[in-house]
Amino acid sequence: MGRLICVLFCLFTLTNSAADAKIVKVDKPYSYECLQQDLKQINKKYREHIEIKTIGKTHFGREIWGVKLGEGKTNIVLIGAHHGREWLTSALLMNMLEGYAEAYQRGKRIGFRSTDILNQVSIWFIPMLNPDGVTIQQNNLKSFSPDYQKQLLQMNEGSRNLKRWKANGIGVDLNRQYPAGWRRLNQEQSNPSYAFYKGKKPLESKEVIALTNFIREIKPSIAVAYHTAGREIFWNYKNGRHLKRDYKVAKKVSRLTNYKLAKPDPEAFGGGFTDWFITTYHRPAMTIEISYLVGETSPPLSVFNTEWKRNKYVGLLLAKEAKKMGQ
């Protein structure tokens, strides 16, 4: 009898463990294929509380996914991987999505923070804006033709080491593609390149067109673009009469993450997503740089747990701030 009870207990434990097993794995480079697979499983497990949609496609036909969590009509948006080598931000946002969805579905807290705010404010996650660039940076070139692989190496200055790849699939730096201040940006690269080429005109890349159209559709109260690296928050670009409001929001995120709050630079050129969002919608936006500085490469996986602890509550904090703005 005692043995039977033990067997039943073990089966019960294994069943619960399987049910509670984490979907998002952060012990290997986070690829576009990982994203696709994880979204499928997350949709199956949390479909009552999330909405998954494609907001557009890249130049090579990869889907750019958006995921809505919550029931609120007010929205905030969190965006990862503008740059190919910054896929750690995709892993962070997917980890946040899964953790929040699990807690929200069960009526649980995330640490000491309630997820009830998701009844009033929805969080939109765009985990990987630049899947072409991520795929190139991770040296997964099989999906590109042999001729185009040669072009990629030319854009990478002849090097077969693609770890520094920052651009999208056609050599355009997505975070230098937005209209705000675009003309004043220095043309560090005059041709498509692994980094810094701003393109022939703003809103030229399919990824940026998809994102700006999506932002117009959901009209978020607050927008965040996650990048690497430097553990710093950039929040100011011609904020005008909303300077104090936006500073207060950014300061709260700085205290929560223990990231440095960048000082306003009156000479900042712009061209980035948050620059465009602030000047277009006159609402708070931040570029959050995770990880210590690593140079022209992706941060090591070993830094993930530290950055997750710093950012675990950011989505819930900003949802509350968005609710306050609505009031």
Backbone torsions as a table, in degrees:
resi	resn	phi	psi	omega
1	MET	NA	-45.0	-179.8
2	GLY	-62.5	-37.3	179.4
3	ARG	-67.0	-39.2	179.3
4	LEU	-61.7	-44.2	178.4
5	ILE	-60.6	-40.9	-179.9
6	CYS	-63.1	-43.7	-179.9
7	VAL	-63.2	-45.1	179.5
8	LEU	-61.7	-40.8	179.0
9	PHE	-62.7	-41.3	-179.8
10	CYS	-65.3	-41.5	177.9
11	LEU	-63.2	-41.7	179.0
12	PHE	-62.5	-42.7	-179.7
13	THR	-64.8	-43.3	-179.9
14	LEU	-65.2	-40.1	179.1
15	THR	-62.8	-45.9	178.9
16	ASN	-64.6	-39.3	-179.7
17	SER	-63.3	-40.5	179.0
18	ALA	-64.9	-39.9	-179.1
19	ALA	-67.0	-34.2	-176.1
20	ASP	-93.9	0.2	-177.1
21	ALA	-60.1	138.9	179.1
22	LYS	-69.2	140.7	178.4
23	ILE	-84.3	-49.0	-175.7
24	VAL	-79.5	121.3	179.0
25	LYS	-104.9	133.9	-175.6
26	VAL	-120.6	25.3	-178.5
27	ASP	-102.3	10.4	176.4
28	LYS	-150.1	163.0	179.4
29	PRO	-53.5	134.8	-175.3
30	TYR	-88.8	109.9	-173.8
31	SER	-100.7	171.8	175.0
32	TYR	-62.2	-37.6	178.5
33	GLU	-64.9	-39.8	175.2
34	CYS	-60.3	-44.0	179.9
35	LEU	-59.3	-47.6	-179.1
36	GLN	-59.7	-46.6	-178.3
37	GLN	-65.6	-43.9	-178.6
38	ASP	-65.3	-40.5	180.0
39	LEU	-63.6	-37.2	178.7
40	LYS	-62.6	-44.0	-179.1
41	GLN	-71.7	-39.6	178.8
42	ILE	-64.2	-40.1	177.7
43	ASN	-62.2	-40.2	179.3
44	LYS	-65.3	-38.6	-174.6
45	LYS	-84.0	-32.0	-172.4
46	TYR	-125.8	26.1	-171.5
47	ARG	-61.0	-21.5	179.3
48	GLU	-70.2	-21.3	-172.7
49	HIS	-119.6	-3.0	-178.9
50	ILE	-127.1	160.8	173.6
51	GLU	-132.2	126.1	179.2
52	ILE	-113.8	131.0	178.7
53	LYS	-147.0	156.5	173.0
54	THR	-90.2	133.7	179.7
55	ILE	-98.4	-3.6	179.8
56	GLY	160.0	-175.0	178.8
57	LYS	-128.8	155.5	178.2
58	THR	-80.7	179.4	178.9
59	HIS	-64.1	-22.4	178.8
60	PHE	-109.0	19.1	169.6
61	GLY	84.4	7.8	176.8
62	ARG	-77.7	142.3	-179.1
63	GLU	-73.3	140.5	171.5
64	ILE	-103.7	112.2	-170.6
65	TRP	-94.1	140.7	170.9
66	GLY	-120.8	139.4	-179.7
67	VAL	-129.4	124.0	177.8
68	LYS	-100.6	129.7	175.4
69	LEU	-121.4	122.7	177.6
70	GLY	121.6	172.1	-176.7
71	GLU	-112.6	-4.5	-174.1
72	GLY	-74.1	149.9	176.0
73	LYS	-81.0	-24.3	173.2
74	THR	-76.7	140.1	-177.0
75	ASN	-123.6	149.2	161.4
76	ILE	-126.4	162.3	-178.8
77	VAL	-134.6	138.3	178.3
78	LEU	-123.8	125.0	-171.7
79	ILE	-120.8	135.0	178.3
80	GLY	-118.9	160.0	170.2
81	ALA	54.4	53.0	163.7
82	HIS	-59.3	-32.3	-175.0
83	HIS	-114.4	144.0	-176.0
84	GLY	-56.4	-41.0	-175.5
85	ARG	-82.2	7.1	-175.9
86	GLU	-111.7	35.2	-179.1
87	TRP	-66.6	-14.6	176.6
88	LEU	-62.8	-28.0	176.8
89	THR	-68.7	-30.2	176.2
90	SER	-67.1	-44.1	178.2
91	ALA	-61.5	-41.0	-179.6
92	LEU	-63.6	-45.0	-178.5
93	LEU	-69.9	-36.2	177.0
94	MET	-68.5	-36.6	175.8
95	ASN	-64.0	-40.6	177.4
96	MET	-64.9	-45.3	179.1
97	LEU	-58.0	-48.6	-178.4
98	GLU	-64.9	-44.7	-179.8
99	GLY	-62.1	-44.2	179.6
100	TYR	-66.7	-42.4	-178.0
101	ALA	-63.6	-41.6	179.7
102	GLU	-63.8	-45.2	-179.6
103	ALA	-67.0	-41.4	-178.7
104	TYR	-65.1	-42.3	-179.7
105	GLN	-64.9	-35.8	-177.5
106	ARG	-92.7	-1.9	-177.6
107	GLY	68.3	31.0	-178.2
108	LYS	-100.7	171.9	175.0
109	ARG	-95.8	156.4	166.6
110	ILE	-98.5	102.6	-172.5
111	GLY	60.9	-119.9	-179.4
112	PHE	-99.7	5.8	-176.4
113	ARG	-106.7	131.7	177.7
114	SER	-74.5	149.1	174.5
115	THR	-96.5	8.3	-179.8
116	ASP	-60.8	-24.5	-179.9
117	ILE	-58.5	-23.6	-179.4
118	LEU	-70.9	-8.3	171.7
119	ASN	-75.0	-24.8	-178.9
120	GLN	-106.5	-31.0	-175.8
121	VAL	-129.3	127.8	177.3
122	SER	-95.8	144.0	175.5
123	ILE	-105.4	124.2	172.7
124	TRP	-97.6	126.8	176.4
125	PHE	-106.1	127.7	168.8
126	ILE	-115.5	85.8	-168.2
127	PRO	-66.9	-32.7	-173.8
128	MET	-143.3	92.2	-179.2
129	LEU	-71.4	-27.6	-170.9
130	ASN	-122.8	63.4	-178.0
131	PRO	-65.4	-28.3	175.7
132	ASP	-62.7	-47.7	-179.6
133	GLY	-63.7	-40.0	177.8
134	VAL	-61.6	-44.3	-179.3
135	THR	-61.5	-41.0	178.2
136	ILE	-66.5	-46.6	-177.4
137	GLN	-61.4	-32.8	179.3
138	GLN	-86.3	9.6	173.6
139	ASN	61.9	32.2	177.4
140	ASN	-100.2	78.5	-169.9
141	LEU	-95.6	3.7	-175.5
142	LYS	-60.6	-29.8	-177.1
143	SER	-78.7	-6.8	178.4
144	PHE	-102.0	145.1	-179.8
145	SER	-65.2	155.0	177.8
146	PRO	-54.8	-39.7	179.3
147	ASP	-64.6	-40.8	-179.2
148	TYR	-72.9	-29.7	175.2
149	GLN	-60.0	-36.4	177.0
150	LYS	-65.6	-38.4	177.9
151	GLN	-65.5	-38.6	178.5
152	LEU	-61.7	-41.6	179.5
153	LEU	-66.2	-35.4	175.9
154	GLN	-63.5	-43.0	177.5
155	MET	-65.3	-23.0	179.1
156	ASN	-95.6	24.1	176.9
157	GLU	58.6	33.7	175.7
158	GLY	83.6	-7.6	-177.4
159	SER	-81.9	138.9	175.0
160	ARG	-85.7	-5.9	176.0
161	ASN	-85.7	107.8	-174.5
162	LEU	-98.9	11.3	-176.0
163	LYS	-61.1	-23.8	-178.0
164	ARG	-90.3	-1.0	-173.5
165	TRP	-58.8	125.0	-175.0
166	LYS	-117.2	-29.1	-172.2
167	ALA	-75.0	-179.0	172.3
168	ASN	-84.3	-165.1	-174.7
169	GLY	-71.0	-16.2	179.9
170	ILE	-113.2	18.3	172.6
171	GLY	82.2	24.6	177.9
172	VAL	-110.3	132.2	177.5
173	ASP	-77.8	110.2	-173.3
174	LEU	-63.6	-29.7	-178.1
175	ASN	-88.8	16.8	169.8
176	ARG	-125.3	28.3	-171.8
177	GLN	-116.5	2.5	-174.8
178	TYR	-95.7	147.8	-170.6
179	PRO	-62.5	-31.0	-174.7
180	ALA	-63.7	107.6	177.4
181	GLY	75.4	11.5	-174.9
182	TRP	-59.4	-42.7	-175.7
183	ARG	-64.7	-27.3	-178.6
184	ARG	-82.3	-10.9	179.9
185	LEU	-65.0	135.4	174.7
186	ASN	-66.1	137.2	177.0
187	GLN	-87.8	78.3	-178.3
188	GLU	-61.5	-33.7	176.0
189	GLN	-121.3	129.5	-179.4
190	SER	-92.1	-7.5	179.6
191	ASN	-135.3	161.7	177.1
192	PRO	-50.4	137.9	-172.2
193	SER	-152.5	170.7	177.7
194	TYR	-64.6	-19.4	-179.2
195	ALA	-161.5	153.9	166.5
196	PHE	77.7	-7.7	178.0
197	TYR	-75.8	120.0	-173.6
198	LYS	-87.5	-4.4	-179.9
199	GLY	90.2	173.9	-179.8
200	LYS	-79.7	-23.7	179.4
201	LYS	-158.3	159.2	176.9
202	PRO	-69.6	159.8	179.5
203	LEU	54.8	40.5	-179.8
204	GLU	-94.0	-35.3	-176.1
205	SER	-79.3	142.2	-178.6
206	LYS	-61.3	-34.8	-178.6
207	GLU	-65.7	-41.8	-179.4
208	VAL	-72.2	-37.8	175.6
209	ILE	-60.2	-45.3	-179.8
210	ALA	-61.4	-44.0	-177.0
211	LEU	-68.8	-45.4	-178.6
212	THR	-64.8	-36.9	175.6
213	ASN	-64.6	-40.2	179.9
214	PHE	-66.5	-41.0	178.1
215	ILE	-61.4	-41.0	177.2
216	ARG	-62.5	-31.5	-178.8
217	GLU	-73.7	-46.8	-173.5
218	ILE	-92.9	-17.8	177.3
219	LYS	48.2	63.5	-177.7
220	PRO	-66.5	147.5	177.5
221	SER	-76.9	-29.2	179.2
222	ILE	-141.9	141.6	178.9
223	ALA	-129.5	139.3	178.0
224	VAL	-131.2	132.3	171.3
225	ALA	-111.4	118.9	177.5
226	TYR	-86.8	134.8	178.3
227	HIS	-136.5	174.3	167.8
228	THR	-132.2	141.3	13.2
229	ALA	-144.7	179.2	175.4
230	GLY	131.8	-7.5	-180.0
231	ARG	49.5	58.3	-177.8
232	GLU	-144.2	152.0	-179.2
233	ILE	-119.2	122.6	175.4
234	PHE	-104.5	126.9	-170.6
235	TRP	-136.5	-8.4	-169.7
236	ASN	-115.4	124.4	169.7
237	TYR	-158.2	96.0	178.9
238	LYS	53.1	46.8	-178.1
239	ASN	-70.4	-14.6	174.4
240	GLY	59.1	-133.6	-175.0
241	ARG	-70.9	-6.0	179.6
242	HIS	-100.1	14.2	-174.9
243	LEU	-57.4	-48.3	-177.9
244	LYS	-64.5	-43.5	179.0
245	ARG	-60.3	-47.3	-176.4
246	ASP	-68.9	-34.6	177.2
247	TYR	-64.0	-41.1	-179.9
248	LYS	-61.7	-42.1	178.9
249	VAL	-65.4	-47.2	-179.3
250	ALA	-63.4	-37.2	179.3
251	LYS	-63.4	-38.9	178.4
252	LYS	-64.3	-39.7	177.7
253	VAL	-67.7	-37.8	178.0
254	SER	-62.1	-44.2	179.0
255	ARG	-65.4	-38.0	-178.5
256	LEU	-68.1	-43.6	-175.3
257	THR	-90.7	-16.9	-172.4
258	ASN	62.4	31.0	172.5
259	TYR	-93.1	147.6	178.3
260	LYS	-65.4	138.2	175.6
261	LEU	-92.8	117.1	-176.7
262	ALA	-64.9	142.1	176.7
263	LYS	-79.5	142.0	-179.9
264	PRO	-56.8	132.9	177.8
265	ASP	-110.1	105.9	-177.7
266	PRO	-63.2	-17.8	-178.9
267	GLU	-98.0	7.7	-178.5
268	ALA	-59.7	135.0	-174.6
269	PHE	-82.9	-35.6	-177.7
270	GLY	95.7	-150.8	-177.7
271	GLY	93.5	-12.3	-176.9
272	GLY	-93.1	168.7	-178.5
273	PHE	-59.7	-49.1	-175.9
274	THR	-67.0	-31.2	175.6
275	ASP	-60.6	-46.1	179.7
276	TRP	-65.0	-43.8	-176.7
277	PHE	-64.3	-45.4	-178.5
278	ILE	-61.7	-46.5	-176.1
279	THR	-76.6	-22.7	-179.7
280	THR	-86.1	-42.7	-172.5
281	TYR	-109.8	-11.4	178.9
282	HIS	55.2	42.7	177.0
283	ARG	-128.2	163.3	-176.8
284	PRO	-66.1	140.7	173.0
285	ALA	-147.1	149.0	-178.1
286	MET	-140.0	143.8	165.5
287	THR	-102.0	116.3	-178.1
288	ILE	-106.4	116.4	-179.8
289	GLU	-96.3	113.1	179.0
290	ILE	-93.1	163.0	175.7
291	SER	76.9	156.6	170.5
292	TYR	-71.2	163.8	-178.6
293	LEU	-63.5	134.8	-177.0
294	VAL	-127.9	0.5	-177.0
295	GLY	79.6	-156.4	-174.5
296	GLU	-85.2	72.2	177.9
297	THR	-166.2	178.0	175.9
298	SER	-85.8	145.7	177.1
299	PRO	-61.7	152.9	179.3
300	PRO	-70.4	151.5	178.3
301	LEU	-60.3	-26.2	-177.2
302	SER	-62.6	-18.3	-177.9
303	VAL	-87.4	-9.6	-171.5
304	PHE	-58.4	-49.8	-175.3
305	ASN	-59.1	-38.9	177.8
306	THR	-64.4	-44.7	-178.3
307	GLU	-70.2	-32.5	177.3
308	TRP	-65.3	-44.3	178.7
309	LYS	-59.5	-37.1	179.7
310	ARG	-69.6	-33.4	-170.7
311	ASN	-107.6	-0.4	-173.0
312	LYS	-51.8	-37.9	-174.1
313	TYR	-103.3	3.9	-173.6
314	VAL	-59.4	-45.1	-178.8
315	GLY	-60.2	-43.9	-179.7
316	LEU	-68.9	-39.1	177.3
317	LEU	-60.8	-46.2	-177.7
318	LEU	-69.8	-31.5	175.5
319	ALA	-62.5	-41.3	178.1
320	LYS	-66.0	-38.9	178.4
321	GLU	-64.9	-37.5	178.2
322	ALA	-65.4	-37.9	177.8
323	LYS	-63.7	-41.7	178.3
324	LYS	-61.3	-41.1	-179.9
325	MET	-62.8	-37.5	179.5
326	GLY	-67.3	-32.3	-179.9
327	GLN	-74.5	NA	NA
